[in-house]
Amino acid sequence: MTDVAYAGEELIDPIRRQRIVFRKTAKDTNGDLVEVEAFYQPSSVAPPAHLHPQQEERFKVLSGSITVRLNAQENIYCAGETFFIPIGVAHEMWNGSEDETRLLWQTRPAMHTDDFLEVMWGLAQEGKTNKAGVPHILQLAVIMQKYRQEFRLTKPPLIVQKIVFALLAPLGRLCGYGATRTLKGK
């Protein structure tokens, strides 16, 4: 593993049955965007409902179809279609079809999204998550506190997340958990 995301790097999430390939990183675009090509296997599992407090996302379906739940409303997008997720809007997506789905996925501004993806997908790829794709709670606290501007869960309520992660993250760091590619990851 490298310390910095690079164009052409591939990450696999065996839990959610997804694969991404970086096309453009924050470094490549002077922080304008992160662009990945995402591959969702048939009957892939959605990540938990989440939002991006300071970023928007744009997707183009290159092949197959993807189901998107945006603010509790479900839509299916097919090859050739595009969709947009505004800043701060709760969403989740998955491939509910019998064929692989391929998307072009852009996140703007880039912020530290490529680092966050490397950490989360890297842990899943290395088998350092549970069956739901979630790392150890102390590791999760460190990660969620570091990347709170890029990614936020919709549940539990934000105030609960802030309190829990603020309390657990220092303990996680003391136990050797990190939020970079050089993770302890038990």
Salt bridges, closest charged atoms under 4 A:
GLU9 OE2 - ARG181 NH1 2.91
GLU10 OE1 - ARG19 NH1 2.87
ASP13 OD2 - ARG16 NH1 3.41
ASP32 OD2 - ARG108 NE 3.81
GLU37 OE1 - ARG23 NH2 2.63
GLU37 OE2 - ARG102 NH1 2.58
GLU56 OE2 - ARG58 NH2 3.45
GLU57 OE1 - HIS52 NE2 3.17
GLU57 OE1 - HIS91 NE2 2.94
GLU74 OE2 - ARG69 NH2 2.63
GLU92 OE2 - ARG69 NH1 2.87
ASP115 OD2 - HIS112 ND1 3.66
GLU118 OE2 - ARG181 NH1 2.31
GLU126 OE1 - LYS128 NZ 3.22
